Amino acid sequence: MIRRPGPVLVAVLAGLLAATQAGAAFPPCDPSPIFTAASATPLTTGLGIYPGVSGFVGFVGSGNLLKAIDPATGEWQWSVAMSGTILADPLPAKLESGLTVVIVTLSDCHVACVRATDGSLVWSVDPRTSPDPADALGGTPAIQLRALSDSSFRATIPDDLVFVTTRYATAGLNRVFALNAKDGTVRWAFGNASSRILDPAFAGPVVDLADDRVYVGTDQNSLLHNTLWAIDSRNGGRIFGIPAGRITQRPLLAGGRLYTTGADNVLRATDCVTTPGTLLWSLALASTPVGDPAIVPDTGGSVLVAMSCGGDVLRTVLDSGAFPAELVPLTGVTSSPVFLPGAGCFFARIAGGDIQQYDTATQTAIGFPATLCGDPTANLRLCELPAELSPWQLAVSGAVAANGYLTELCIPWPASGSPRGCTVSVVPGGPASEGEAALAPPFPNPMSSGTRLAFTTPGPERAIVLVSDVQGRRVRRLVESEASTGGRSLVWDGRDDAGRHVPSGLYTARLVLNGRASVRAVRSVLVTR
């Protein structure tokens, strides 16, 4: 059993943009999709989310295409072709110049930076000076934003820095590169010295803002090679290099310790503060990790590290200081966990492709799993969405490669009575509280040729009504011409966005204001032909 004592520990996980507070009240809802957005091409990476000027924007890779989506409505914004296949999850960031960009690593060894607003190219560079046909870029890029760094970094570096690594080349040619985020020029390169022979790096760099360091793990089946490196992010100087096994998963930094794991089935904790580079402990695991390790939040002074391992097992290790202890493994889990800070639950993919919710303290399943449309064997990624995005506080999005769908789920969901399948969750409208947006019952309903969707808003806001089918796919987007306040309405003529009559069936109308969907402002519409 995992105990959850003490105050809330806010953990920064891959894809986490905003944490919820302990004790937050979540409206009851089920794991049916809020939306399912169809993509014309398969989705091959996870989702990167960033707060834009007028709301949050999500970015996802589809082969060589970079796509932007509005995660509040499921509407695709733009799609641009890159010079190679996108290797890892897109990295959105707001630069020192004020420009919001998305950074991606590509299969042709280029690092590309595009504008988040329209996908136009800012720069694209191949940082290598001696290209090797066997080269590739390794893992997700990392960025050190100058605005978030200490005075030492700001005094030394005039720009934000993007860090990338190489892999597959011979050990003497592998590098860690620091690129100026403004134009992609190489600021420094680490490697190519007798004490800095780098093996292939698969998992991508990790930035430590507290100490101006970049940590990189590499893979080498030899006890004689250093595989964990700490590099000064300001100048590329070596801080330490130690043998730390075959590191194939992204290192995890927490509490002044760096947790690494990989192909040798060993989890290691390395000190990064008191005696940097000192191995504190190692723990042999019963199976090979296949997913990046994640910190379990809300554990007080203890540190819990969870990771997905071969054989569909989730392993959790307690680090109480001097000695590690592996807890009882959770079987049937096929992905690394996504934790919901403050709510005491986490989410993971299970056999068959479903998404299951678990209680963090007991590691027991909560309710029925959420079944997604698509191929259960496809490349599915889970990521957290920001609390400000919707009344549901958090959502899990999955990129399903086989059929190109992005699905946003309403979480957490209740322990019983949760429906399976891809139906849309319809929340009764009912009377709205003062100052709350409301969507009145459609009239007429059932409808054959059209229905009026009347609504009220608490302030002068431009309203959008999204109409979806029972699988969560958007059918029609109705938009007001200008912002207004009070009561007004939009008319749906029973046609989709392409002007075609929709078939008979049940549809859902949802009111969206300023990128936020209202819990109460959801209505069902029955179309009869």
C-alpha positions in Angstrom: 0.0 0.0 0.0 1.2 3.5 -0.8 0.7 5.9 2.1 -0.1 9.5 1.3 0.9 11.6 4.3 1.8 15.3 4.6 1.0 18.3 2.4 0.6 18.3 -1.3 3.8 17.9 -3.2 3.5 19.7 -6.6 5.4 17.5 -9.1 6.4 18.7 -12.5 5.8 15.8 -14.9 6.2 15.5 -18.7 3.4 17.4 -20.2 2.2 19.0 -16.9 1.5 22.7 -17.3 -0.6 23.4 -14.2 -1.3 21.5 -11.0 -4.5 21.4 -9.1 -4.6 22.1 -5.3 -5.2 19.5 -2.7 -8.8 19.1 -1.7 -10.1 20.6 -5.0 -13.8 19.9 -5.6 -14.4 18.1 -8.9 -17.8 18.0 -10.6 -19.1 14.5 -11.0 -18.6 13.2 -14.5 -17.8 9.9 -16.3 -14.9 8.8 -18.5 -16.8 9.4 -21.8 -14.9 11.7 -24.1 -15.5 15.4 -23.9 -14.6 15.4 -27.6 -13.0 13.1 -30.1 -11.2 15.1 -32.9 -10.6 13.2 -36.1 -7.2 13.8 -37.8 -6.8 13.1 -41.5 -3.5 11.4 -40.8 -2.3 9.1 -37.9 -1.0 10.9 -34.8 2.4 9.6 -33.8 3.5 11.7 -30.7 2.0 12.9 -27.5 0.4 16.3 -27.0 2.2 19.5 -25.9 0.0 22.2 -24.3 0.8 25.9 -23.9 -1.4 28.9 -22.9 -1.8 31.1 -25.9 -3.0 34.7 -26.1 -6.7 33.7 -26.4 -6.6 30.3 -24.8 -4.7 27.1 -24.6 -3.2 25.5 -27.7 -2.1 21.8 -28.1 0.6 20.6 -30.5 0.9 17.0 -31.8 3.1 15.2 -34.4 1.7 13.2 -37.3 4.7 11.7 -39.1 6.3 14.8 -40.7 3.3 17.0 -39.9 3.1 19.3 -36.9 -0.5 20.0 -36.0 -2.1 22.5 -33.6 -5.5 21.9 -31.9 -7.7 23.9 -29.6 -8.0 21.5 -26.6 -11.1 23.2 -25.3 -13.2 22.5 -28.4 -11.3 19.8 -30.4 -10.9 22.1 -33.4 -7.7 21.7 -35.5 -6.0 25.1 -36.0 -3.2 24.5 -38.5 -1.0 21.8 -39.9 2.5 22.3 -41.4 5.0 19.8 -43.0 8.5 19.5 -41.5 11.6 18.4 -43.3 11.6 15.0 -41.5 9.5 12.8 -39.2 8.8 14.3 -35.8 10.7 12.1 -33.3 9.3 13.2 -29.9 6.5 15.2 -28.3 6.5 18.8 -29.5 8.0 21.3 -27.0 6.1 24.6 -26.8 7.7 27.6 -25.0 7.5 31.4 -24.7 10.9 32.8 -25.6 12.8 35.8 -24.1 11.7 37.8 -27.2 8.1 37.3 -26.3 7.5 34.9 -29.2 5.6 31.7 -28.5 7.1 28.8 -30.4 7.1 25.0 -30.8 10.4 23.1 -31.0 10.7 19.7 -32.6 13.4 17.2 -33.3 13.3 15.6 -36.7 14.5 12.4 -38.3 16.8 14.2 -40.7 18.8 15.4 -37.6 17.4 18.9 -37.8 15.9 20.8 -34.9 13.1 23.1 -36.0 11.4 26.1 -34.3 8.0 27.3 -35.6 5.6 30.0 -34.5 2.8 28.7 -32.3 0.3 31.0 -33.9 0.5 29.6 -37.5 3.3 27.1 -37.8 5.5 29.4 -39.9 9.2 28.4 -39.6 11.5 30.6 -37.4 14.6 28.4 -37.9 15.7 24.9 -38.7 19.3 23.7 -38.1 21.4 20.5 -38.2 23.8 21.1 -35.3 26.3 18.5 -36.3 29.7 19.6 -37.8 30.6 16.0 -38.9 27.4 14.4 -40.1 27.3 10.6 -40.0 24.7 8.6 -41.9 24.0 6.6 -38.8 23.3 9.7 -36.7 19.9 10.6 -35.2 18.7 13.0 -32.6 17.8 11.4 -29.3 14.7 12.0 -27.3 12.6 15.1 -26.5 14.5 18.4 -26.6 14.7 20.5 -23.4 14.8 24.2 -23.0 16.2 26.6 -20.3 14.2 29.7 -20.3 16.2 32.8 -19.3 13.2 34.3 -17.6 13.0 31.4 -15.2 16.7 31.1 -14.6 18.9 32.5 -11.8 21.1 35.7 -11.9 24.2 33.7 -12.9 22.6 32.3 -16.0 21.1 35.6 -16.9 24.4 37.4 -16.5 26.1 34.8 -18.8 23.6 33.8 -21.4 21.7 36.5 -23.4 19.1 34.0 -24.8 17.1 31.0 -24.0 18.9 27.7 -24.7 17.6 24.6 -26.4 19.4 21.3 -25.6 19.4 18.2 -27.9 21.5 15.0 -28.0 22.6 12.6 -30.7 22.5 8.8 -30.8 23.5 5.8 -33.0 26.8 7.3 -34.1 30.1 5.9 -32.8 30.8 7.0 -29.2 33.4 9.5 -30.2 31.0 11.5 -32.4 28.0 11.8 -30.1 27.3 15.2 -28.7 25.1 17.3 -26.4 24.3 20.6 -28.2 23.1 23.9 -26.7 21.3 26.0 -29.3 20.4 29.7 -29.0 16.6 29.6 -29.1 16.4 32.8 -31.1 18.2 31.6 -34.2 19.3 28.0 -33.6 23.0 28.7 -33.7 25.2 26.4 -31.6 26.4 28.0 -28.3 28.3 25.0 -27.1 28.8 21.3 -27.8 29.7 18.7 -25.2 31.8 15.6 -26.2 34.7 14.6 -28.4 37.3 14.5 -25.6 39.1 11.6 -23.8 37.0 12.2 -20.6 33.8 13.0 -22.5 33.2 10.1 -24.8 29.5 10.0 -25.2 27.5 6.8 -26.0 24.2 7.1 -27.9 21.7 9.2 -25.9 18.1 8.0 -26.3 16.1 9.7 -23.6 16.8 13.4 -24.1 18.3 15.9 -21.7 16.9 17.1 -18.3 17.4 20.8 -17.2 18.1 21.6 -13.5 17.2 25.3 -13.1 18.3 25.4 -9.5 22.0 24.6 -10.4 22.2 25.6 -14.1 22.8 22.0 -15.2 21.8 19.7 -17.9 21.7 15.9 -17.1 22.0 13.4 -19.9 21.8 9.6 -19.7 23.4 7.4 -22.4 23.3 3.7 -23.3 26.4 1.6 -23.3 26.7 -2.1 -22.4 30.0 -1.7 -20.6 30.9 -1.0 -17.0 33.9 1.1 -18.1 31.9 3.9 -19.7 30.3 6.9 -18.0 26.6 6.9 -18.9 25.3 9.7 -16.6 26.6 13.2 -17.3 26.0 16.5 -15.5 26.9 19.5 -17.7 27.0 23.2 -16.9 24.2 24.7 -19.0 26.0 28.1 -19.2 29.2 26.9 -20.9 29.1 23.2 -21.6 31.6 22.4 -18.9 31.7 18.9 -17.3 30.4 18.8 -13.7 30.5 15.0 -13.4 30.3 11.8 -15.4 29.8 8.4 -13.8 29.0 4.8 -14.8 25.3 4.4 -14.2 24.2 1.4 -16.2 22.3 1.4 -19.5 20.1 4.5 -19.4 17.4 4.3 -22.0 14.5 6.2 -20.2 14.4 9.9 -19.5 16.1 10.7 -16.2 13.9 12.0 -13.4 15.1 14.9 -11.1 13.4 15.2 -7.7 14.5 16.3 -4.3 18.1 16.8 -5.3 18.3 13.3 -6.6 18.5 12.0 -10.2 16.6 8.7 -10.8 17.8 6.7 -13.8 16.8 3.4 -15.3 17.0 1.5 -18.5 18.0 -1.7 -20.3 20.0 -3.3 -17.4 16.8 -3.4 -15.3 18.3 -1.3 -12.4 16.9 1.8 -10.9 19.6 4.1 -9.5 19.5 7.3 -7.3 22.4 9.7 -7.8 23.1 12.7 -5.5 23.1 16.0 -7.3 23.5 18.4 -4.4 25.5 17.3 -1.4 28.2 15.2 -3.2 27.2 15.6 -6.9 27.8 12.4 -8.8 27.7 10.0 -5.9 25.6 6.9 -6.4 23.3 6.7 -3.3 21.7 3.4 -4.1 20.7 1.0 -6.8 17.8 -1.5 -6.9 17.4 -4.4 -9.3 14.0 -4.6 -10.9 12.2 -7.8 -11.9 11.5 -6.5 -15.5 12.8 -4.0 -18.0 11.4 -0.4 -17.7 9.6 0.6 -20.9 8.2 4.0 -19.8 9.8 7.1 -18.3 9.8 7.2 -14.5 7.4 9.6 -12.8 7.2 11.0 -9.2 4.1 10.1 -7.2 2.8 13.4 -5.8 1.2 14.1 -2.4 3.6 11.8 -0.4 4.9 14.3 2.2 8.6 13.8 2.9 8.9 10.5 1.1 9.7 10.1 -2.6 7.8 7.5 -4.7 9.0 6.7 -8.2 6.7 4.8 -10.5 7.5 3.3 -13.9 6.0 1.0 -16.5 7.9 -2.2 -17.0 7.9 -5.1 -19.4 5.2 -7.7 -18.9 2.5 -5.1 -18.4 3.6 -4.2 -14.9 3.6 -0.9 -13.1 6.4 -0.8 -10.5 6.6 1.7 -7.6 9.7 2.3 -5.5 9.8 4.1 -2.2 12.9 6.2 -1.5 12.9 7.0 2.2 16.5 8.4 2.2 19.1 5.7 2.6 17.4 2.5 1.3 14.9 1.9 -1.5 12.0 -0.5 -1.3 9.9 -1.8 -4.2 6.2 -1.9 -3.4 3.8 -4.6 -4.6 3.7 -4.3 -8.4 0.4 -3.5 -10.2 -0.2 -5.9 -13.1 -2.1 -5.3 -16.3 -0.7 -1.7 -16.9 0.8 -1.0 -20.3 1.9 2.6 -19.9 3.6 4.9 -17.5 1.2 6.6 -15.0 -0.2 10.1 -15.2 -0.9 11.4 -11.7 -3.5 14.0 -10.7 -1.9 16.0 -7.9 -4.2 16.7 -5.0 -6.9 14.2 -6.0 -5.2 10.9 -4.9 -5.6 9.1 -8.2 -3.6 8.3 -11.3 -4.4 7.1 -14.8 -2.7 4.5 -17.0 -3.4 2.5 -20.1 -4.3 -1.2 -19.6 -4.4 -4.2 -21.9 -6.8 -3.7 -24.7 -6.1 0.0 -25.0 -8.5 1.3 -22.3 -7.7 4.0 -19.8 -8.1 3.0 -16.2 -8.3 5.3 -13.1 -6.5 4.0 -10.0 -6.5 5.1 -6.3 -3.0 6.3 -5.5 -3.0 5.1 -1.9 -4.2 1.6 -2.6 -3.4 1.2 -6.3 -6.8 -0.3 -6.9 -9.0 0.4 -9.9 -11.7 3.1 -9.6 -14.8 2.5 -11.7 -14.9 1.1 -15.2 -12.2 1.9 -17.7 -12.7 4.5 -20.4 -12.8 2.8 -23.8 -11.4 4.9 -26.7 -12.2 4.6 -30.3 -9.5 3.1 -32.5 -6.8 0.4 -32.6 -6.0 -0.8 -29.0 -2.5 -1.6 -30.1 -1.8 1.9 -31.5 0.6 4.4 -30.0 -1.4 6.0 -27.2 0.0 8.8 -25.1 -1.5 10.3 -21.9 -0.9 13.8 -20.8 -2.2 16.3 -18.4 -4.1 19.4 -19.4 -4.1 22.6 -17.3 -6.7 23.3 -14.6 -7.8 26.5 -16.3 -8.8 24.7 -19.5 -12.2 23.5 -18.4 -14.5 23.0 -15.4 -13.3 19.4 -15.3 -10.0 20.7 -14.0 -7.9 18.1 -15.8 -8.2 15.9 -18.9 -6.3 13.0 -20.3 -5.6 13.2 -24.0 -4.5 10.2 -26.1 -3.0 10.2 -29.6 -4.2 7.1 -31.3 -2.0 6.3 -34.3 -4.2 3.8 -36.2 -7.1 6.1 -37.0 -5.8 9.6 -36.2 -8.1 10.6 -33.3 -7.3 12.8 -30.3 -9.6 12.2 -27.4 -10.1 14.3 -24.3 -11.5 12.5 -21.2 -13.3 14.0 -18.3 -11.5 13.0 -15.1 -11.6 11.9 -12.3 -14.7 9.7 -12.7 -16.9 8.1 -10.1 -16.2 4.7 -8.6 -19.4 3.1 -10.0 -21.9 3.6 -12.7 -19.4 4.8 -15.3 -20.5 3.9 -18.8 -18.1 2.3 -21.3 -17.8 3.3 -24.9 -17.3 6.4 -27.0 -20.5 8.2 -26.2 -20.5 11.8 -25.2 -21.2 12.7 -21.6 -24.3 14.8 -21.5 -24.8 16.8 -18.3 -28.3 18.0 -17.6 -28.6 21.8 -18.0 -31.0 22.8 -15.2 -31.3 26.2 -13.8 -28.0 28.2 -13.8 -26.7 29.9 -10.7 -26.2 33.6 -10.7 -23.3 34.6 -12.8 -23.1 31.2 -14.6 -23.5 30.6 -18.3 -26.6 28.5 -19.2 -27.8 26.7 -22.3 -31.6 26.4 -22.5 -33.4 23.3 -23.9 -33.3 23.3 -27.7 -36.5 24.2 -29.4 -37.9 22.3 -31.2 -36.5 19.0 -29.9 -36.7 16.5 -31.6 -35.9 18.5 -34.7 -36.0 17.8 -38.4 -34.9 21.0 -40.2 -33.6 23.2 -37.4 -33.6 24.1 -33.7 -32.9 27.2 -31.7 -30.1 27.1 -29.0 -30.8 29.8 -26.5 -28.2 30.7 -23.9 -27.2 33.3 -21.4 -23.7 34.5 -20.4 -22.7 36.5 -17.3 -20.6 39.0 -19.3 -19.8 40.4 -22.7 -18.4 37.2 -24.2 -18.4 35.8 -27.8 -20.1 32.4 -27.6 -19.4 29.2 -29.5 -21.8 26.3 -29.6 -20.3 23.0 -30.6 -22.5 20.2 -31.9 -21.1 16.7 -31.6 -22.3 13.2 -32.5 -22.5 10.2 -30.1 -18.8 9.4 -30.7 -17.7 12.8 -29.6 -16.8 14.0 -33.1 -17.5 17.6 -33.9 -20.3 18.0 -36.4 -20.9 21.8 -36.4 -19.3 24.9 -34.9 -21.7 27.8 -34.4 -20.1 31.1 -33.6 -21.5 34.5 -32.7 -20.4 37.3 -34.9 -19.4 39.5 -31.9 -19.2 39.5 -28.2 -22.4 40.3 -26.2 -24.0 39.7 -22.8 -27.3 38.4 -21.4 -29.7 36.1 -23.3 -29.4 35.4 -27.0 -29.4 32.3 -29.3 -27.9 30.5 -32.3 -29.7 28.4 -34.8 -28.6 25.0 -35.9 -30.1 24.0 -39.3 -29.2 20.3 -38.9 -26.2 20.5 -41.2 -22.5 19.8 -40.6 -19.6 22.1 -41.1 -19.5 21.0 -44.8 -23.2 22.0 -45.3 -24.5 18.4 -45.5 -27.6 17.3 -43.6 -26.6 15.1 -40.6 -28.3 11.7 -40.3 -31.0 11.0 -37.8 -29.7 10.4 -34.3 -28.7 11.9 -31.0 -26.4 14.9 -30.9 -24.9 17.0 -28.2 -24.7 20.9 -28.1 -22.1 22.4 -25.8 -21.6 26.1 -24.9 -18.0 27.3 -24.9 -17.0 30.8 -23.6 -13.4 32.0 -23.8 -12.2 28.5 -24.5 -14.0 27.0 -21.5 -16.8 24.5 -21.8 -19.5 24.9 -19.1 -20.5 21.8 -17.0 -24.1 22.8 -17.0 -24.4 24.3 -20.5 -24.7 21.0 -22.3 -27.9 19.8 -24.1 -28.9 16.7 -26.2 -30.6 17.2 -29.5 -32.5 14.5 -31.3 -32.6 14.7 -35.1 -35.3 12.9 -37.0 -35.5 12.7 -40.8 
